[in-house]
Amino acid sequence: MSNIVNTPNSAGRYRPFYLRNLLDAVQGRNLNDAVKGKVVLITGGSSGIGAAAAKKIAEAGGTVVLVARTLENLENVANDIRAIRGNGGTAHVYPCDLSDMDAIAVMADQVLGDLGGVDILINNAGRSIRRSLELSYDRIHDYQRTMQLNYLGAVQLILKFIPGMRERHFGHIVNVSSVGVQTRAPRFGAYIASKAALDSLCDALQAETVHDNVRFTTVHMALVRTPMISPTTIYDKFPTLTPDQAAGVITDAIVHRPRRASSPFGQFAAVADAVNPAVMDRVRNRAFNMFGDSSAAKGSESQTDTSELDKRSETFVRATRGIHW
């Protein structure tokens, strides 16, 4: 398991090294071929994974459409992209609150009017909440907020852009999901439920659109070191992907258009849960009792977590690299 996370070849852990390179050699696919001349819309494109993926795509010749809430941050990323020499460098920015369905509709119509359509949609923006059931009894809004952004916002974008994809007989929708959907991580119920909803929806939509050459890819992303996980400071000791490594997983998915992209541990957890869910429930319960709620989850004004990992917990973290606990 030691090579699953924090390896130089970021996308490789999601596909056996020999198979990935064999496919590249036989099929001759690379990122330039996949995105050159294509319009690629990335939500959450102002920072982290989205910004890193946008730069890789622009360098390969794609026309990047950056969507996030803050115009200033979007412009900073766009300026970096426009400074790229060679084949890349084209970026457009569209500030939008992706939890507001009406705002998404207006933004999408503007993109369609300006650019004519979107060839590749990357639903990367998301909200994560780590809070135990016991602390959630009076917090239905946690579940509403995650569903609004992670599920409904992505669905609205799909509904706006997929008609054009079907008409052109080409399209690719990449949904950045979570390995937590496969591991059923405790404390992440609100988050992984919203991700699982989008996973299941796109399973159904793929059956309706495969004949139109529209492909859906679900990326079950491992834990990534971004500001989203910063309130839980025990994650400082967790093995994580960098945003650039996570972006490599996304660009690999764009090239090969797999139905799913998952880490070996995520695949193992999903199979183990299907074969013997009772055992996996026990494993998850042990993990739940090893790690406490963060100060932020408890409503502390400091919004920082002061808990420490003991040796047993650190060993468990290393054995389940990249998993949300």
C-alpha positions in Angstrom: 0.0 0.0 0.0 3.0 2.3 0.4 2.8 3.5 -3.2 -0.9 4.4 -3.3 -0.3 8.0 -2.1 2.5 10.5 -2.4 4.2 8.9 -5.4 5.7 11.0 -8.3 3.3 9.4 -10.8 0.1 10.8 -9.4 -2.3 9.2 -11.8 -0.5 5.9 -11.8 -2.0 4.6 -8.6 -5.4 4.7 -10.2 -4.3 2.4 -13.0 -1.6 -0.3 -13.0 1.6 1.3 -14.4 2.1 -1.3 -17.1 -1.5 -1.2 -18.3 -1.6 2.6 -18.4 1.6 2.9 -20.5 0.6 0.0 -22.7 -2.7 1.8 -23.6 -0.8 5.0 -24.2 1.6 3.1 -26.6 -1.1 1.2 -28.5 -3.8 3.9 -28.7 -1.4 6.9 -28.9 -3.5 9.0 -26.6 -2.2 11.9 -24.6 -3.6 15.0 -23.0 -2.9 17.2 -26.0 -5.0 14.9 -28.2 -7.8 14.9 -25.7 -8.2 18.6 -25.1 -6.6 20.6 -28.0 -9.4 22.7 -29.5 -11.8 21.6 -26.8 -13.8 23.8 -24.4 -13.2 22.4 -20.9 -15.2 23.9 -18.0 -13.9 23.4 -14.5 -15.8 24.2 -11.4 -13.8 25.1 -8.3 -11.3 26.4 -10.7 -10.0 29.3 -8.6 -7.7 27.2 -6.3 -6.5 23.8 -5.3 -7.3 20.8 -7.6 -9.3 22.9 -10.0 -6.6 25.5 -10.6 -3.9 22.8 -11.0 -6.0 20.8 -13.5 -6.9 24.0 -15.4 -3.2 24.8 -15.9 -2.4 21.3 -17.1 -5.3 21.4 -19.6 -4.4 24.8 -20.9 -0.8 23.8 -21.4 -2.1 21.0 -23.5 -4.0 23.3 -25.8 -7.5 23.3 -24.2 -9.7 26.3 -23.9 -10.3 26.5 -20.1 -13.5 27.9 -18.6 -13.0 28.6 -14.9 -16.0 28.8 -12.6 -16.0 29.6 -8.9 -17.4 32.2 -6.5 -14.6 34.8 -6.3 -13.7 36.8 -9.4 -10.4 38.0 -8.1 -9.1 34.4 -7.5 -10.4 33.3 -10.9 -8.6 36.1 -12.6 -5.4 35.2 -10.8 -5.6 31.6 -12.2 -6.6 32.9 -15.6 -3.6 35.3 -15.8 -1.3 32.4 -15.0 -2.8 30.4 -17.8 -2.7 33.3 -20.2 1.0 33.6 -19.5 1.6 30.0 -20.8 3.5 29.9 -24.1 3.2 27.4 -26.8 -0.1 25.6 -27.6 -1.9 26.6 -24.4 -2.9 29.8 -22.7 -6.7 30.4 -23.3 -8.9 31.0 -20.3 -12.3 32.4 -19.6 -13.7 33.2 -16.1 -17.3 33.1 -15.0 -17.9 33.8 -11.3 -20.9 31.9 -10.0 -22.3 30.6 -6.7 -22.6 26.9 -7.5 -25.1 26.3 -4.8 -27.6 28.7 -6.5 -29.5 27.0 -9.3 -30.7 30.2 -10.9 -27.2 31.6 -10.9 -25.9 28.4 -12.5 -28.5 28.6 -15.2 -27.6 32.2 -16.0 -23.9 31.4 -16.1 -24.4 28.4 -18.3 -26.4 30.3 -20.8 -23.7 32.9 -20.9 -21.1 30.3 -21.6 -23.2 28.7 -24.3 -23.7 32.1 -25.9 -20.0 33.1 -25.7 -18.4 29.8 -26.6 -21.1 27.7 -28.3 -20.9 24.8 -25.9 -18.7 22.8 -23.5 -16.9 19.6 -24.7 -15.6 18.5 -21.3 -17.3 19.3 -18.0 -15.3 18.7 -14.8 -17.5 18.9 -11.7 -14.8 19.6 -9.2 -16.3 22.1 -6.8 -17.4 20.7 -3.5 -18.1 21.2 0.2 -16.9 18.7 2.8 -18.3 18.3 6.3 -16.7 16.1 8.9 -19.0 15.8 11.9 -20.3 12.8 13.8 -24.0 11.8 14.0 -24.1 12.8 17.7 -23.2 16.4 16.8 -25.6 16.5 13.9 -29.0 16.0 15.5 -29.9 19.6 15.1 -27.9 20.3 11.9 -30.1 19.3 9.0 -28.6 22.3 7.2 -25.3 20.3 6.9 -27.0 17.8 4.7 -28.9 20.5 2.7 -25.7 22.4 2.0 -23.7 19.4 0.8 -26.5 18.2 -1.4 -27.1 21.7 -2.8 -23.5 22.2 -4.0 -22.1 18.7 -4.4 -25.2 17.1 -6.0 -27.7 19.6 -7.3 -25.2 22.2 -8.5 -23.4 19.5 -10.6 -26.8 18.2 -11.9 -27.8 21.6 -13.0 -24.6 22.0 -15.0 -25.0 18.6 -16.6 -28.6 19.4 -17.6 -27.4 22.7 -19.2 -24.5 21.3 -21.2 -25.3 17.7 -22.1 -27.9 18.6 -24.8 -25.1 20.2 -26.9 -22.8 17.2 -26.2 -25.4 14.8 -27.5 -26.1 16.9 -30.6 -22.4 17.1 -31.4 -22.0 13.4 -30.6 -19.1 14.1 -28.3 -18.8 15.0 -24.6 -17.1 14.0 -21.4 -18.3 14.7 -17.9 -15.8 14.1 -15.1 -17.2 14.1 -11.6 -14.7 14.4 -8.8 -16.2 12.1 -6.2 -14.5 10.7 -3.1 -12.9 7.5 -2.0 -15.1 8.0 1.0 -18.0 6.7 -1.1 -16.2 3.4 -1.4 -15.0 3.2 2.2 -18.2 4.6 3.8 -16.1 6.8 6.1 -17.7 7.6 9.5 -18.3 11.3 10.3 -18.6 12.1 6.6 -22.2 11.0 6.1 -23.4 14.3 4.8 -20.5 14.6 2.4 -20.3 11.1 1.0 -24.1 10.9 0.6 -24.0 13.9 -1.7 -21.2 12.4 -3.7 -22.8 9.0 -3.9 -26.0 10.6 -5.2 -24.1 12.1 -8.2 -22.3 8.8 -8.8 -25.6 6.9 -9.0 -27.3 9.5 -11.1 -24.5 9.4 -13.7 -24.6 5.6 -13.8 -28.1 5.9 -15.0 -27.4 8.8 -17.4 -24.5 6.9 -19.0 -26.9 4.2 -20.1 -29.0 6.8 -21.9 -26.1 8.6 -23.6 -23.5 6.0 -24.4 -24.8 5.8 -28.0 -24.3 9.6 -28.3 -20.5 9.2 -27.5 -21.0 11.1 -24.3 -19.0 9.6 -21.5 -19.2 9.9 -17.7 -16.2 9.3 -15.5 -16.4 9.1 -11.7 -13.1 9.8 -10.0 -13.0 8.5 -6.4 -10.4 10.9 -5.2 -8.3 10.1 -2.2 -7.6 12.7 0.5 -6.0 15.9 -1.0 -4.2 18.6 1.0 -6.4 21.6 0.3 -7.9 24.3 2.5 -11.0 22.2 2.8 -9.3 19.8 5.2 -7.4 22.4 7.2 -9.9 22.7 10.2 -9.0 19.0 11.0 -5.4 19.3 12.0 -5.0 15.6 12.7 -4.9 15.5 8.9 -1.5 17.1 9.1 -0.1 13.6 9.9 -2.3 11.9 7.2 -0.7 10.9 3.9 -2.4 13.0 1.2 -2.2 13.9 -2.4 -1.1 17.3 -3.4 -3.4 19.4 -5.7 -1.0 18.8 -8.5 -1.1 15.0 -8.0 -4.9 15.1 -7.8 -5.0 17.1 -11.0 -2.9 14.4 -12.7 -5.6 11.9 -11.8 -8.2 14.1 -13.5 -6.2 14.7 -16.6 -5.5 10.9 -16.9 -9.2 10.4 -16.7 -9.7 12.9 -19.5 -7.3 11.1 -21.7 -8.6 7.6 -21.2 -12.3 8.3 -20.4 -12.7 5.4 -18.0 -16.1 4.8 -16.4 -14.5 5.0 -13.0 -11.0 5.9 -11.6 -10.3 4.6 -8.2 -7.3 3.8 -6.0 -6.5 0.2 -5.3 -7.5 0.7 -1.6 -10.8 2.2 -2.6 -11.5 -0.7 -4.9 -10.6 -3.2 -2.2 -12.8 -1.4 0.4 -15.8 -1.5 -2.0 -15.4 -5.2 -2.8 -14.8 -6.1 0.9 -18.0 -4.1 1.8 -20.0 -6.0 -0.8 -18.6 -9.4 0.4 -18.9 -8.9 4.1 -20.4 -5.6 5.2 -20.7 -6.7 8.9 -16.9 -7.0 9.1 -16.4 -3.7 7.4 -18.8 -2.1 9.8 -16.6 -3.3 12.7 -13.5 -1.9 11.0 -15.1 1.5 10.4 -16.4 1.6 14.0 -12.8 1.0 15.2 -11.7 3.9 13.0 -14.6 6.0 14.3 -13.5 5.5 17.9 -9.8 6.2 17.1 -10.4 9.7 15.8 -12.5 12.4 17.5 -14.4 15.3 16.1 -12.5 18.4 15.3 -12.9 21.6 17.3 -14.6 23.1 14.3 -17.2 20.3 14.2 -17.8 20.8 17.9 -18.5 24.5 17.3 -15.3 25.8 19.1 -14.6 29.4 18.4 -10.9 28.6 17.8 -11.9 26.5 14.7 -8.7 24.5 15.2 -8.3 20.9 16.2 -6.0 20.2 19.2 -6.3 16.4 19.2 -3.2 14.2 18.7 -2.7 10.8 17.2 -1.4 8.0 19.3 0.9 5.3 17.9 -1.9 2.9 17.2 -3.8 5.6 15.3 -0.8 6.6 13.3 -0.2 3.0 12.3 -3.8 2.7 11.2 -3.5 5.9 9.1 -0.5 4.6 7.3 -2.2 1.3 6.6 -5.2 3.1 5.0 -3.3 5.8 3.1 -5.4 8.5 1.5 -8.7 7.6 3.3 -10.9 10.1 5.1 -11.3 9.2 8.8 
